[in-house]
Amino acid sequence: MDLLNDVINARCSDPFKCLGLKPSQDKGFTLTAWRPDATKVEVLEIDSDKLIGTMQAGQDEGVFLFDWPAKRTQSHYRLRVHYGENHFTIVDPYQFPEATFSDPEHHSATLYHKEGAIVRSASVSDQLSIQGTRFAVYAPAARSVSVVGDFNSWDGRLHPMSSNGDGVWRLFIPDVVAGARYKYEIRAKNGDVLPHRTDPFAKNIEQFPSFASVVCDDDYAWQDQQWTTRAIEDVYEQPMSIYEVHLGSWKKHSDGTSLSYAQLTEELVPYVVEMGYTHVELLPVMEFPFDGSWGYQPIGLFAPTSRYGTADEFRALVDAFHQAGIGVIMDWVPAHFPTDSHGLASFDGSKQYEYPDPKKGWHTEWNSLIYDFGKDHVMDYLISNANYWLEEFHIDGLRVDAVASMLYLDYSRKDGEWVPNVDGGNHNYEAIEFIRKLNETIYLNHPRCFTAAEESTAFPGVSKPTYMGGLGFGFKWNMGWMNDSLSYISKDPIYRQHHQGNLTFSMVYAYDEQFILPISHDEVVHGKGSMIAKMPGDAWQKFANLRAFTSYMYFHPGKKLNFMGNELAQGQEWSHERSLDWHLLDVDYHAGQQRVTKALNHLYKNEPALHLDHSATGFEWISLDDSANSTLAFVRREKESAEHLIILVNFTPTPHGNYRIGTPQKGRYEVVFNSDETGYTGSGYPMSDSYQTEPKASHGREQSIEVQLPPLSSVALKWHSK
């Protein structure tokens, strides 16, 4: 009876030992049920609802007992539970220990096959099985855990879970199927009942105010087999132009509501294809409680946000991108998590997911908690989550947010506010080990996928393989190039001659990492102004500057990333609360910026000389020190041929009528791109269609061409031998 008292007082760790059908002292069997507040409980045959007998009320309120008939060979049953004049029938979960304790096949990178709510069936006979859901949650410090939901009126007394000593609490509940809402009621070791917790492995979560987990049955039929079975190519030698998107504000309805996943499938996918991008990168789509965090304060790591639809509707969006030949990258946030009471903070009454010491576990910049990367379960939880998105949603890449904050123990902390590592330094060895294991797992299991780090320091080897001592990321965001180039382009052209190094320095370290050039959402918020607002001069000069800068970015080595709205020359800063200003396309200047972006994307994809972003053989300076004229000239080369482009950039409003440039080869150079064309709302400064080399030495080369270089422009010339 001690165990039964534990059940009654919500402190039982194994209700299967006292509930259900158990041997009795007289060598028979006794059925024990726990139904608090019930007035009567009847036992029915499981396959016919025929009455077997009525249970007797025990000494303790809510406990019902029944001596099982010795002649009955069937040990399964239903219970008809009466509450006064009302009653309903249930299948008692405590008759199915196998369905509760049998874990599906899994390993450390697929914990989602073991934990969470998994729809399964329990066998009654060869002819009958009972559908239900097996719930499992890791809460090693809990005194007891119950499943609560709309199937039990959110009453934590009715479905206590069982722990077998591994810290995971389990229970199979019959007749709970997809669509059921649930949470966990956890009693801490000190006896306190904690706020109801959302399932850390929930695959769907409701919005405010409930934040309830929702049982899902994943049965989406993918149609992207051609994409997922495509030949494995060297991603470093392929074009990559990324369109960074916040799904909720890319476009909105007239009433201010966001497009759904289904509507984005109809509108966003064809737009990305038409514009010529190769990939989209989605700001975090895993569930998050606060709209203003843009997804960077997630709680439901395994659930696509329900703001825009269901998990299968999100799968359909990814599917549509793949069928259109577009890769899908997702921002992923393993650095920290918010303190909301339904989330992971002090999940089981202990610091289960976060570092216990606030000098390691509290993020001072974002007022959030930091994962304890030294705990095996935390590492497995996060790596399983990364693997889940790649496996179950066919995501092609993960951009890992805020990597610097993970690497450094003193990140955003003053002296005395952080704890050194065992060697007295500021590197977080546990986070570094986690990052390496994460990348090794992804590249081993998903050879077509990649990772990218948003890392803003000079930490060495971010995008080098782990076997070479690196962190193992596929790419690193080039924050140095971004800061230097934006600083340069925001200056009045008259002062740019004094800052030529801001343009050229990036090539000193361009091949130290595998870089992505990011003009991301971070550059058009928090008072930084939109891209067009950063540009100096009158209206014409602003747009000419932006076209020249955008073109320069596409011609500079490194993969490309642009936030949505950059292609429109969005006038105001981005806000998640409003749509992009699509009406601006009625203004020719803005339409011109969209046209030039589209042209650059297609040129970038179709011109192999622009693909060799991560090898020094793909780039060569012609002129980098003409600071007086604020011009640059360089070569972009193909990998295994003499084919190449000459890139000319003029960052002043002064055209150059006789601009001589040394060339790598004798031949003819065709103008294949000019950001000053009138079709882009440029000045239309006259240039020839092509230029024949002359045997006149220039820039240390025997052959040269004399071109007309338009104002505030970037020009690409393609070499032809004849």
C-alpha positions in Angstrom: 0.0 0.0 0.0 3.0 2.3 0.3 3.3 2.5 -3.4 -0.4 3.2 -3.7 -0.1 6.0 -1.2 2.7 7.4 -3.4 0.3 7.4 -6.3 -2.4 9.1 -4.3 0.1 11.7 -3.1 1.7 12.2 -6.6 5.1 11.0 -5.6 5.2 7.6 -7.3 8.0 6.8 -9.7 6.5 3.5 -10.9 2.7 3.3 -10.9 2.8 0.1 -12.8 3.9 -1.7 -9.6 0.5 -1.0 -8.0 -2.0 -0.1 -10.7 -3.5 -2.4 -13.3 -3.9 -6.2 -12.9 -1.5 -7.6 -10.2 -1.2 -10.9 -8.4 -3.0 -10.9 -5.1 -2.2 -12.6 -1.8 -4.8 -15.4 -2.4 -2.9 -16.4 -5.6 -5.5 -14.7 -7.8 -5.3 -11.3 -9.4 -6.6 -7.9 -8.3 -7.3 -5.0 -10.6 -6.4 -1.7 -9.0 -7.5 1.6 -10.6 -6.8 5.2 -9.6 -9.7 7.5 -10.5 -10.0 10.4 -8.1 -13.4 12.0 -7.7 -15.1 9.0 -9.5 -18.3 7.7 -7.8 -18.3 4.3 -9.5 -16.0 2.3 -11.8 -17.1 -0.7 -13.9 -14.9 -3.2 -15.7 -15.8 -4.0 -19.3 -14.5 -6.5 -21.9 -12.0 -4.6 -24.1 -13.4 -5.9 -27.4 -17.2 -5.7 -26.7 -17.8 -3.4 -23.7 -19.6 -6.2 -22.0 -19.8 -5.8 -18.3 -17.4 -8.0 -16.3 -18.1 -6.5 -12.9 -18.1 -3.4 -10.7 -15.0 -2.3 -8.8 -15.2 -1.7 -5.1 -14.1 1.6 -3.6 -10.9 1.2 -1.6 -10.1 2.7 1.8 -8.5 5.7 0.1 -10.6 8.1 -2.0 -10.1 7.5 -5.7 -8.8 3.9 -5.3 -11.0 1.1 -6.8 -10.4 -2.6 -6.5 -11.7 -5.7 -8.4 -11.0 -9.4 -8.0 -10.3 -10.7 -11.4 -12.4 -13.7 -12.3 -10.2 -16.8 -12.2 -11.9 -18.3 -15.3 -11.2 -15.3 -17.5 -8.3 -15.8 -20.0 -8.4 -12.3 -21.4 -6.4 -10.0 -19.2 -7.2 -6.7 -21.0 -10.2 -4.5 -20.2 -11.9 -1.1 -20.4 -13.1 1.0 -17.5 -16.5 2.8 -17.4 -15.9 5.6 -15.0 -18.9 7.4 -13.4 -19.0 10.9 -12.0 -22.4 11.2 -10.6 -24.9 10.9 -13.5 -22.1 11.3 -16.1 -19.8 8.5 -17.3 -17.2 7.7 -20.0 -15.2 4.7 -21.0 -11.4 4.5 -21.1 -8.8 1.9 -21.8 -6.6 1.8 -18.7 -3.0 2.6 -19.6 -1.5 0.5 -16.8 -2.3 -2.8 -18.6 0.2 -2.1 -21.3 3.7 -2.1 -19.8 5.3 -3.2 -23.1 3.8 -0.2 -25.0 5.1 2.1 -22.2 8.6 0.8 -21.6 9.6 -0.5 -25.1 11.7 2.3 -26.7 11.8 2.6 -30.5 15.2 2.0 -32.1 17.3 5.1 -31.7 20.8 6.4 -31.0 22.2 9.6 -29.5 21.5 11.7 -32.6 17.9 10.5 -32.9 16.5 11.0 -29.4 13.3 12.2 -31.0 12.6 8.5 -31.8 12.6 7.8 -28.0 11.4 10.9 -26.3 8.3 13.1 -26.9 4.9 11.9 -27.9 5.0 9.0 -30.4 1.8 7.6 -31.8 1.9 3.8 -31.6 -0.4 0.8 -30.9 -0.6 -1.8 -28.2 -1.4 -5.4 -29.1 -4.4 -7.0 -27.4 -4.8 -10.0 -29.6 -4.1 -11.1 -33.1 -7.3 -9.4 -34.1 -7.2 -6.3 -31.9 -4.7 -3.5 -31.2 -5.3 -0.3 -29.4 -4.1 3.0 -30.8 -2.6 5.5 -28.5 0.5 7.7 -27.8 3.6 6.8 -25.8 4.9 9.8 -23.9 8.4 10.1 -22.7 10.2 13.0 -21.0 13.7 13.2 -19.4 13.4 14.7 -15.9 15.9 12.9 -13.7 15.5 15.2 -10.7 11.7 15.0 -10.6 9.9 13.3 -7.8 7.0 12.4 -10.1 5.7 13.3 -13.6 2.2 13.1 -15.0 0.8 13.7 -18.5 -1.9 16.3 -18.5 -4.1 17.2 -21.5 -7.5 17.8 -22.9 -8.0 14.0 -22.7 -7.9 14.1 -18.8 -9.1 17.7 -18.2 -5.5 18.7 -17.4 -5.7 16.8 -14.1 -2.2 15.7 -13.0 -3.6 13.0 -10.7 -4.9 10.8 -13.5 -1.9 9.7 -15.6 1.2 9.4 -13.5 4.2 8.3 -15.5 6.8 5.7 -14.7 10.6 6.0 -14.5 12.8 2.9 -14.7 15.9 4.7 -13.3 17.3 6.2 -16.5 15.8 9.6 -15.8 13.2 9.2 -18.5 9.5 9.1 -17.5 7.2 7.1 -19.8 3.6 6.3 -20.2 1.5 4.9 -23.1 -2.0 6.3 -23.0 -4.6 4.5 -25.2 -6.9 6.4 -27.4 -4.8 9.6 -27.3 -4.0 10.2 -31.0 -2.9 13.0 -33.3 -4.4 16.3 -32.4 -4.5 15.8 -28.7 -3.1 18.6 -26.6 -0.9 17.9 -23.6 1.9 19.1 -21.3 3.8 17.6 -18.4 3.1 18.2 -14.7 6.3 17.8 -12.8 6.7 17.6 -9.0 10.1 18.6 -7.9 12.1 16.7 -5.3 11.0 19.2 -2.6 7.4 18.4 -3.4 6.6 21.6 -5.3 4.4 21.2 -8.4 6.0 23.2 -11.2 4.2 25.1 -13.9 3.0 22.8 -16.6 5.9 22.2 -19.1 5.8 22.0 -22.8 7.3 18.8 -24.1 10.9 19.5 -25.1 10.4 17.1 -28.0 6.9 18.4 -29.0 6.5 18.4 -32.8 3.7 20.9 -32.7 3.0 23.7 -30.1 0.1 26.0 -29.8 0.4 29.7 -29.6 -0.2 32.0 -26.5 -1.7 31.6 -24.1 -1.7 27.8 -23.8 1.6 26.9 -25.4 0.3 23.3 -25.3 2.1 20.6 -27.0 0.1 18.7 -29.7 0.5 15.1 -30.6 1.5 14.6 -34.3 1.5 11.6 -36.6 4.1 12.3 -39.3 2.9 10.8 -42.5 3.9 13.4 -45.1 4.5 12.0 -48.6 7.6 13.8 -50.0 7.9 14.6 -53.7 11.5 15.9 -53.7 13.3 12.6 -54.5 15.2 14.1 -57.4 16.6 16.8 -55.1 17.5 14.5 -52.2 19.2 11.9 -54.5 21.1 14.4 -56.6 24.8 13.9 -57.2 27.0 15.1 -54.3 28.9 18.1 -55.6 31.6 20.2 -54.1 29.6 22.9 -52.5 32.6 25.2 -52.5 32.8 25.3 -56.2 29.0 25.8 -56.8 27.2 29.1 -56.9 25.4 30.0 -53.7 23.2 33.0 -53.6 21.0 33.0 -50.4 17.8 34.9 -49.9 17.4 35.4 -46.2 13.7 35.4 -45.2 11.5 36.1 -42.2 8.4 34.2 -43.2 6.0 36.3 -41.1 6.9 39.6 -42.7 8.0 38.8 -46.3 4.5 39.7 -47.4 1.3 40.3 -45.3 -2.4 40.4 -46.0 -4.2 43.8 -46.0 -5.3 43.1 -42.4 -1.7 42.7 -41.2 -1.8 38.9 -40.8 1.1 36.9 -42.2 1.0 34.5 -45.1 0.5 30.8 -44.2 3.0 28.1 -45.1 0.6 27.1 -47.9 0.4 30.7 -49.2 4.2 31.1 -49.0 4.5 27.9 -51.1 2.4 29.6 -53.8 4.1 33.0 -53.7 7.6 32.8 -52.1 8.8 29.8 -54.0 8.2 31.2 -57.6 9.6 34.6 -56.6 12.9 33.0 -55.4 13.1 31.0 -58.6 12.4 34.0 -60.8 14.9 36.2 -59.0 17.6 33.5 -59.5 18.6 32.7 -55.9 20.0 29.3 -55.3 19.0 29.0 -51.6 16.6 30.5 -49.1 17.7 30.9 -45.5 14.8 31.1 -43.0 15.0 33.0 -39.8 14.3 30.5 -37.0 11.1 28.6 -37.6 11.2 26.4 -34.5 8.5 27.5 -32.1 9.1 30.6 -30.0 6.8 32.5 -27.6 7.7 36.1 -28.3 7.1 37.6 -31.8 9.7 40.3 -31.2 12.5 37.8 -30.8 12.1 36.9 -34.6 12.6 33.2 -33.5 16.0 33.7 -31.8 14.5 32.9 -28.4 13.1 29.4 -29.2 11.4 27.0 -26.8 9.9 24.3 -29.1 13.1 23.2 -30.9 11.3 20.3 -32.6 8.2 22.1 -33.7 7.9 24.4 -36.7 6.0 27.5 -35.5 2.3 27.0 -35.7 1.9 30.8 -36.5 1.8 29.9 -40.2 0.3 26.4 -40.2 1.0 22.8 -39.5 4.3 20.9 -39.6 3.2 19.1 -42.8 2.4 22.4 -44.4 6.0 23.5 -43.6 7.2 20.3 -45.1 5.2 21.1 -48.2 7.0 24.5 -48.4 10.4 22.8 -48.2 9.3 20.2 -50.7 8.2 22.9 -53.2 11.5 24.7 -52.9 13.3 21.5 -53.6 11.2 20.6 -56.6 12.0 24.1 -57.9 15.8 23.5 -57.4 16.2 25.7 -54.4 18.1 24.7 -51.3 16.6 25.5 -47.8 18.8 26.7 -45.0 17.5 27.3 -41.5 18.8 29.5 -38.7 19.4 27.3 -35.7 19.8 28.6 -32.1 21.8 26.2 -29.7 23.5 29.0 -27.8 20.7 29.9 -25.3 17.0 29.6 -24.5 14.4 31.9 -22.8 13.2 31.7 -19.2 9.5 31.3 -20.0 7.8 29.1 -17.3 6.5 26.5 -19.8 10.0 25.9 -21.3 13.3 24.3 -20.3 14.3 26.7 -17.4 14.7 24.6 -14.2 12.7 22.0 -16.1 12.5 19.3 -13.5 13.2 21.6 -10.5 16.9 21.3 -11.1 19.2 23.1 -13.6 18.7 20.3 -16.0 19.4 22.1 -19.3 21.3 25.2 -18.2 24.6 25.8 -16.4 23.8 26.0 -12.6 26.3 28.9 -12.1 24.8 32.1 -13.5 28.4 33.2 -14.4 28.2 30.5 -17.0 24.5 29.9 -17.3 23.0 33.4 -17.7 23.4 35.3 -20.9 23.7 39.0 -19.9 23.2 40.4 -23.4 19.9 38.5 -24.2 18.6 37.9 -20.6 18.4 34.2 -21.4 19.9 30.9 -20.2 22.9 29.1 -21.7 22.8 25.4 -22.4 25.1 23.3 -20.2 27.1 21.8 -23.0 29.0 19.5 -20.6 25.9 17.4 -19.9 25.5 14.4 -22.2 21.8 14.7 -22.4 22.0 18.4 -23.4 24.5 17.6 -26.1 22.4 14.7 -27.4 19.2 16.8 -27.2 20.7 19.6 -29.4 22.5 17.3 -31.9 19.3 15.2 -32.2 17.4 18.4 -32.9 19.8 19.4 -35.7 19.6 15.9 -37.1 15.8 16.0 -36.9 15.5 19.1 -39.1 17.8 17.6 -41.7 16.2 14.1 -41.6 12.5 14.8 -41.0 12.2 18.2 -42.8 14.8 17.7 -45.5 16.6 20.9 -44.5 19.8 21.4 -46.5 21.8 23.5 -44.2 21.9 25.0 -40.7 23.2 28.5 -40.0 24.2 28.3 -36.4 23.4 31.6 -34.5 25.7 33.4 -32.0 28.6 31.0 -32.2 31.0 33.5 -30.6 28.8 33.6 -27.5 29.3 29.8 -27.2 33.0 29.8 -27.7 34.0 32.4 -25.1 33.2 32.2 -21.4 33.7 36.0 -21.1 31.4 36.9 -24.0 29.6 40.1 -23.1 30.8 39.8 -19.5 33.0 42.1 -17.3 35.9 41.0 -15.2 34.6 39.0 -12.2 31.4 38.0 -14.1 32.7 34.8 -15.7 34.4 31.6 -14.7 37.7 30.6 -16.4 38.2 27.2 -17.9 40.5 24.6 -16.2 43.5 26.2 -17.9 42.6 29.7 -16.8 41.5 30.8 -20.2 38.2 32.1 -21.7 37.4 29.3 -24.2 34.4 27.2 -23.4 35.9 23.7 -23.9 32.5 22.0 -23.5 30.9 24.2 -26.1 33.8 23.6 -28.5 33.5 19.9 -28.0 29.7 20.1 -28.7 30.2 22.1 -31.9 32.8 19.7 -33.2 30.5 16.7 -32.4 27.6 18.5 -34.0 29.4 19.1 -37.3 30.9 15.6 -37.4 27.5 14.1 -36.9 25.9 16.2 -39.6 28.6 15.7 -42.3 28.7 12.0 -41.5 25.0 11.4 -41.8 24.0 14.1 -44.3 26.7 14.5 -47.0 24.6 16.8 -49.1 24.0 19.2 -46.2 26.2 21.9 -44.6 26.6 24.1 -41.6 27.5 27.8 -41.4 28.6 29.8 -38.4 27.6 33.3 -37.5 31.0 33.9 -35.8 32.2 37.4 -35.3 35.7 36.9 -33.9 39.1 35.7 -35.1 38.7 32.3 -33.5 40.9 30.0 -35.7 39.6 27.2 -37.9 35.9 27.8 -37.7 35.3 26.3 -41.1 38.2 23.8 -41.1 37.5 20.1 -40.5 37.7 18.7 -37.0 40.5 16.4 -38.0 42.6 19.5 -38.8 41.8 20.9 -35.4 38.9 23.1 -36.6 35.4 23.5 -35.4 34.1 21.6 -38.5 31.6 24.2 -39.9 31.2 24.2 -43.7 31.1 28.0 -43.9 31.7 31.1 -41.7 29.9 34.4 -42.1 32.5 37.1 -43.2 31.6 39.8 -40.7 34.9 41.6 -41.3 34.1 42.1 -45.0 30.6 43.1 -44.1 31.6 45.8 -41.6 34.5 47.2 -43.7 32.5 47.3 -47.0 29.5 48.9 -45.4 31.7 51.4 -43.6 33.3 52.3 -47.0 30.1 52.5 -49.0 28.3 54.7 -46.5 31.0 57.4 -46.9 30.7 60.4 -49.2 32.6 59.5 -52.4 34.9 62.5 -51.8 36.3 60.7 -48.7 36.5 57.2 -50.1 40.0 57.7 -51.5 41.2 57.7 -47.9 39.6 54.4 -47.1 40.6 52.1 -50.0 41.9 49.6 -47.6 38.3 48.9 -46.4 37.7 47.3 -49.8 41.0 45.5 -50.3 41.8 44.2 -46.9 39.2 41.4 -47.1 41.3 39.7 -49.8 44.2 39.4 -47.3 42.3 36.8 -45.4 39.6 35.7 -47.9 40.9 32.1 -48.0 41.5 31.7 -44.3 38.0 30.4 -44.0 35.2 29.3 -46.3 33.3 32.6 -46.2 29.7 33.7 -46.9 29.4 37.4 -47.5 26.3 38.4 -45.4 24.1 41.5 -45.8 21.7 40.1 -43.3 18.7 41.2 -41.3 21.1 42.4 -38.6 22.3 45.2 -40.9 18.9 46.8 -41.4 17.5 47.0 -37.9 18.1 48.7 -34.5 18.8 52.2 -36.0 21.3 51.0 -38.6 18.9 52.1 -41.4 18.0 50.2 -44.6 20.6 49.6 -47.3 19.4 52.5 -49.4 19.4 54.7 -46.3 23.1 53.9 -45.8 24.0 55.3 -49.2 25.3 59.0 -49.5 24.2 61.5 -52.1 21.0 62.5 -53.8 18.4 60.0 -55.0 20.3 59.0 -58.2 23.6 58.6 -56.4 22.0 56.6 -53.6 20.6 54.0 -56.0 23.7 54.0 -58.1 25.8 53.4 -55.0 23.6 50.5 -54.0 23.7 48.9 -57.4 27.5 49.3 -57.6 27.9 47.9 -54.1 25.5 44.9 -54.7 27.4 44.1 -57.9 30.8 44.4 -56.1 29.5 41.9 -53.5 28.5 39.4 -56.2 31.9 39.7 -57.9 33.9 39.4 -54.6 35.0 35.9 -53.6 32.6 34.3 -51.2 29.1 32.9 -51.2 26.3 35.6 -51.2 23.6 36.3 -48.6 21.1 39.1 -48.9 18.2 39.8 -46.6 14.7 40.1 -48.1 14.0 43.7 -49.0 17.6 44.5 -50.0 16.5 43.7 -53.6 13.8 46.3 -53.4 16.0 49.0 -51.9 13.6 49.0 -49.0 13.3 52.6 -47.7 12.7 51.9 -44.0 14.3 49.6 -41.6 12.9 46.1 -41.5 10.2 45.3 -38.9 8.7 41.9 -38.2 5.4 43.7 -37.7 4.9 44.9 -41.3 5.3 43.6 -44.8 8.1 44.5 -47.1 7.2 47.6 -49.1 6.2 45.9 -52.3 4.5 49.0 -53.6 8.0 50.5 -54.0 8.3 48.5 -57.2 6.0 51.0 -58.8 9.0 53.4 -58.6 11.5 52.9 -61.3 14.6 53.3 -59.0 13.4 50.5 -56.8 12.4 48.3 -59.7 15.8 48.9 -61.1 17.5 47.6 -57.9 15.3 44.5 -58.2 16.2 44.0 -61.8 20.0 44.4 -61.1 19.8 41.8 -58.3 18.0 39.4 -60.6 20.6 39.9 -63.3 23.4 39.4 -60.9 21.9 36.2 -59.6 21.6 34.7 -63.0 25.0 35.9 -64.1 26.5 34.4 -60.9 24.8 31.1 -61.5 25.7 30.9 -65.2 29.3 32.2 -65.2 31.7 29.5 -63.9 34.5 32.1 -63.4 32.5 33.4 -60.4 32.1 30.0 -58.8 35.6 29.5 -57.4 35.0 31.4 -54.2 37.3 29.5 -51.9 40.5 29.0 -53.8 43.1 31.7 -54.4 43.4 30.5 -58.0 40.0 32.0 -58.7 41.1 35.6 -58.0 43.8 38.0 -59.1 44.3 41.7 -58.5 44.9 43.9 -61.5 44.6 47.3 -59.7 43.9 47.7 -56.0 45.7 50.9 -55.2 44.0 53.5 -57.4 42.6 55.2 -54.3 42.6 58.6 -55.9 39.8 57.4 -58.3 38.3 54.9 -55.8 38.4 52.2 -58.5 39.2 48.5 -58.3 40.1 46.0 -61.1 40.5 42.3 -60.6 40.1 38.9 -62.3 37.8 36.1 -61.5 38.9 32.7 -63.0 37.5 29.3 -63.8 39.1 26.3 -62.1 40.5 24.4 -64.9 40.6 26.7 -68.0 41.8 30.1 -69.1 38.2 31.4 -69.0 37.9 34.5 -66.9 36.2 37.8 -66.2 37.7 41.2 -65.5 35.7 43.1 -62.9 35.9 46.9 -62.8 34.5 49.0 -60.0 34.1 52.8 -59.8 32.9 54.1 -56.5 32.9 57.7 -57.4 30.3 59.7 -59.5 33.0 60.6 -61.9 33.2 58.6 -65.1 36.4 57.7 -66.8 36.5 58.0 -70.6 39.9 56.5 -71.2 40.5 54.0 -68.5 43.3 51.6 -69.4 43.5 48.2 -67.7 46.1 45.5 -68.1 44.6 42.1 -69.1 45.7 38.5 -68.4 45.2 37.4 -72.0 45.2 38.7 -75.5 41.8 38.7 -77.1 38.4 40.4 -76.9 36.6 41.4 -73.7 32.8 41.5 -73.9 30.7 43.6 -71.5 28.4 41.0 -69.8 27.2 43.2 -67.0 27.1 46.9 -66.3 25.2 48.2 -63.2 25.0 51.7 -64.9 22.7 50.5 -67.7 19.5 52.5 -68.2 17.5 49.4 -67.7 18.6 49.5 -64.0 18.0 53.3 -63.9 21.7 54.0 -64.4 23.1 56.9 -66.3 23.7 54.9 -69.5 27.2 56.3 -69.8 28.4 55.0 -73.2 30.4 51.9 -73.2 31.4 49.7 -76.2 29.9 46.2 -76.3 33.4 44.7 -76.3 37.0 45.7 -76.2 40.0 44.3 -78.2 43.3 44.1 -76.4 46.2 46.1 -77.5 49.9 45.3 -77.1 50.3 48.2 -74.7 51.8 47.4 -71.3 49.6 48.3 -68.3 49.5 47.1 -64.7 52.6 44.9 -65.3 50.9 43.1 -68.2 51.8 43.1 -71.9 48.2 43.4 -73.1 45.6 46.0 -72.1 42.3 47.5 -73.0 41.0 51.1 -72.8 37.5 51.2 -71.6 34.9 53.8 -70.6 34.2 53.3 -66.9 30.7 54.6 -65.9 30.1 56.6 -62.6 29.2 54.6 -59.5 29.3 51.3 -61.3 30.5 47.8 -61.4 31.3 46.2 -64.8 32.1 42.6 -65.8 34.0 41.8 -69.0 34.2 38.3 -70.3 37.3 37.1 -72.1 37.1 35.6 -75.6 40.2 34.4 -77.4 39.0 35.8 -80.7 
